[in-house]
Amino acid sequence: MPIRLVENKTMVLICAEVDGNPRNASFVWYKSNTIIGAVANYSIRDAKSKDAGYYTCTGSNGFGRKNSPIVSVSSVMNHNTIAEDNTAVLQCAVQSNPPPNIVWTKHESNTILHRISNVLQSNLTIDNANCLDTGSPRRHNSDSDGVSQNPIVLAIGENLTISQHIIAFPIGISSWTFKRDENSPETTVYSTSNCSTYNVTNHHICFSRLNLTATNFGLYSVIIVNDVGKATFTYNVIPEGPPEPPINILVACEITSMIVSWRPGFDGGSQQSFRVIWLNIKTLKTEYSSEIMELNQDSTKQYIVKFLTSDTSYIIYVEATNKHGIVRSSDNDNCTTGSDCNTDGKEVDR
């Protein structure tokens, strides 16, 4: 049976049915064959739908390894749209133990549209839907801070264009502000072109600035106000530069090889590549992998290092490079390869 996530709660996966003699010295957790942790018990904190998937762990004691059964973690979410003048039925299906209380609200309003207790599913019906019903009905505890998650990266001299899609009725009044950073004073700024478009409920609010200089990079915010309320959206515009250091370096050692995984940092606005670096503690010799190109910035990377010396400790780093510079991970991981002999002193086939 799949394990069902309780939203925003912490779940602990235990590396069960993996034991050895001597007891396991190391554990590695995988999600869909990607390393996510090197602990016996792995915690999923503030569970979200993205945490659904297949998990397994491996225990190793230098003489062998054993995999745990696959753990399946599932969750559900849904979205709805409806044509004007029709009846809209919005569904909210949750997976929770115990069953939760479901409360429907609209936009950022605290007005409760519908409430039901101790259920796993709830429907909200909107009769004769019209533009005044336009919005995103939601459950409480939804996250939306109005801040762009990904920065806008441009070079000095390039043109800036920001476009924000707005659903609002009546049409709101918009204004833009700028500040260099969170601690700087805020000033009103004006678009160099009239690029915004409007219709009854769907609008594109646009801001443009030509030939960026070094002083034009920072936080741009648009504030939209109408008779119903106010919304603010903020964009971080940054100059191109070196990539951010890779993070979450994790290593799983075998007898003469190791699997290295890491999370890429922001690429600095240019394509980045990586190299794995490992230092042999005995010989103090440092070796480098071949260049590893980044294809998807949001995914965890992996690289297998082969032909290592058995029963040897290594220190592992990851290096990121783009056209603006090279950075090395600020954290590292240690790894000791296993012994190449079994308990009878015979060499193990590799």
Sequence and secondary structure as in RCSB ss.txt:
>XXXX:A:sequence
MPIRLVENKTMVLICAEVDGNPRNASFVWYKSNTIIGAVANYSIRDAKSKDAGYYTCTGSNGFGRKNSPIVSVSS
VMNHNTIAEDNTAVLQCAVQSNPPPNIVWTKHESNTILHRISNVLQSNLTIDNANCLDTGSPRRHNSDSDGVSQN
PIVLAIGENLTISQHIIAFPIGISSWTFKRDENSPETTVYSTSNCSTYNVTNHHICFSRLNLTATNFGLYSVIIV
NDVGKATFTYNVIPEGPPEPPINILVACEITSMIVSWRPGFDGGSQQSFRVIWLNIKTLKTEYSSEIMELNQDST
KQYIVKFLTSDTSYIIYVEATNKHGIVRSSDNDNCTTGSDCNTDGKEVDR
>XXXX:A:secstr
  EE  TTS EEEE TT   SS  SEEEEEETTEEEE SSEEEE S  GGG EEEEEEEE SS EEE   EEEE 
        TTS EEEEEE   SS   EEEE TT    SEEE S SEEEEEETT  GGG S  EETT     B SS
 EEE TT  EEEEEEEE SS  EEEEEEESSTTS  EEE  SS   EE SSEEEEEEEESS  GGG EEEEEEEE
 SS EEEEEEEEEE       EEEEEEE SS EEEEEE    TTS  EEEEEEEETTT  EEE   EE S TTS 
EEEEE S  TT EEEEEEEEEETTEEEE S  EEEE   SB TTS B   
